[in-house]
Amino acid sequence: MRFLTDQDVYQTTISYLKNLGHDVIRAKDIGFERASDNDILERAAKDQRILITRDKDFGALTFVSRINSSGIILLRITPDTINSVHEELSRLLNEHPEGNFKNTFIVIEPGCHRIRTF
């Protein structure tokens, strides 16, 4: 799958996804390290990438603005929950190998995930 990671995503998560064979670019790699959330979301949609973030503000932006997206994954992750969140992320991606997360907002926590469409 194709992902764009927000500035706040841990490098270990980026490496984890790349090791699983996914195409991952960081916002910083495309000059978006200081871009607004709206600009990042629009760029992810334009490039047909699923946005991965730790920023809860994307939920409000998504549900209020109704901006089309290729999908947003919110990681509720801390340094002490990295392994369990990575396991849940893998489970999500294995359950949905086609990666059709268009207009979905997914929250991943240790041991569970929730998918909402908008």
C-alpha positions as CSV (number, residue, x, y, z in Angstrom):
1,M,0.0,0.0,0.0
2,R,0.9,3.6,-0.4
3,F,1.3,5.8,2.7
4,L,2.1,9.4,3.5
5,T,3.2,9.9,7.1
6,D,2.7,13.1,9.0
7,Q,5.6,14.8,10.8
8,D,4.6,13.2,14.1
9,V,4.9,9.5,13.1
10,Y,7.8,7.7,14.7
11,Q,10.6,6.6,12.4
12,T,10.3,3.1,13.8
13,T,6.8,3.0,12.4
14,I,7.9,4.2,9.0
15,S,10.7,1.5,9.0
16,Y,8.2,-1.1,10.2
17,L,5.9,-0.4,7.3
18,K,8.7,-0.3,4.7
19,N,10.0,-3.7,6.0
20,L,6.5,-5.0,5.4
21,G,6.9,-3.9,1.7
22,H,4.8,-0.8,1.7
23,D,5.5,2.4,-0.2
24,V,6.0,5.0,2.5
25,I,7.0,8.7,2.1
26,R,7.2,11.2,4.9
27,A,5.7,14.7,4.7
28,K,9.3,16.0,5.2
29,D,10.4,14.2,2.0
30,I,8.0,16.2,-0.1
31,G,8.7,19.6,1.6
32,F,5.6,19.4,3.8
33,E,7.2,19.5,7.2
34,R,5.6,22.8,8.0
35,A,2.4,22.4,5.9
36,S,-1.0,22.8,7.3
37,D,-3.1,19.7,8.1
38,N,-5.4,20.6,5.3
39,D,-2.5,20.8,2.8
40,I,-1.1,17.4,4.0
41,L,-4.5,15.8,3.7
42,E,-5.1,17.2,0.2
43,R,-1.6,16.1,-0.9
44,A,-2.2,12.5,0.3
45,A,-5.5,12.4,-1.6
46,K,-3.8,13.8,-4.7
47,D,-1.1,11.2,-4.6
48,Q,-3.6,8.5,-3.6
49,R,-1.8,7.7,-0.4
50,I,-3.3,6.8,2.9
51,L,-2.3,9.4,5.5
52,I,-0.8,8.1,8.8
53,T,-0.7,10.4,11.7
54,R,-0.7,10.7,15.5
55,D,-2.5,14.1,15.3
56,K,-6.2,13.8,16.5
57,D,-7.0,17.1,14.7
58,F,-7.3,15.2,11.4
59,G,-10.5,13.7,12.8
60,A,-12.2,17.0,13.3
61,L,-10.9,18.3,10.0
62,T,-12.1,15.2,8.1
63,F,-15.6,15.0,9.6
64,V,-16.3,18.8,9.6
65,S,-14.8,19.6,6.2
66,R,-15.7,16.4,4.4
67,I,-12.5,16.5,2.4
68,N,-12.1,13.5,0.1
69,S,-9.2,11.3,1.1
70,S,-7.5,8.0,0.4
71,G,-8.0,7.2,4.0
72,I,-6.5,8.4,7.3
73,I,-5.0,6.2,10.0
74,L,-4.6,7.7,13.4
75,L,-2.1,5.9,15.6
76,R,-2.8,6.2,19.3
77,I,0.8,5.2,20.1
78,T,3.4,6.0,22.7
79,P,6.9,4.7,23.1
80,D,5.7,2.0,25.5
81,T,2.9,0.8,23.1
82,I,4.8,0.8,19.8
83,N,4.9,-3.0,19.5
84,S,1.2,-3.6,20.3
85,V,0.1,-0.8,17.9
86,H,2.4,-2.1,15.2
87,E,0.8,-5.6,15.6
88,E,-2.7,-4.0,15.4
89,L,-1.6,-2.0,12.3
90,S,-0.4,-5.3,10.7
91,R,-3.7,-7.0,11.5
92,L,-5.7,-4.1,9.9
93,L,-3.6,-4.3,6.8
94,N,-3.8,-8.1,6.6
95,E,-7.6,-7.9,7.0
96,H,-7.9,-5.3,4.2
97,P,-5.1,-6.2,1.7
98,E,-6.7,-4.3,-1.1
99,G,-6.2,-1.1,1.0
100,N,-9.5,0.5,0.0
101,F,-9.7,3.0,2.8
102,K,-11.2,5.8,0.7
103,N,-13.0,8.3,2.9
104,T,-12.3,6.3,6.1
105,F,-10.9,7.4,9.4
106,I,-9.2,4.6,11.2
107,V,-8.1,4.7,14.8
108,I,-5.5,2.1,15.9
109,E,-4.8,1.4,19.5
110,P,-3.1,-1.4,21.3
111,G,-5.2,-4.5,20.6
112,C,-8.0,-2.9,18.5
113,H,-8.9,-0.6,15.7
114,R,-12.1,1.3,14.7
115,I,-13.1,2.3,11.1
116,R,-15.5,5.1,10.4
117,T,-16.5,6.3,7.0
118,F,-17.3,9.9,6.1
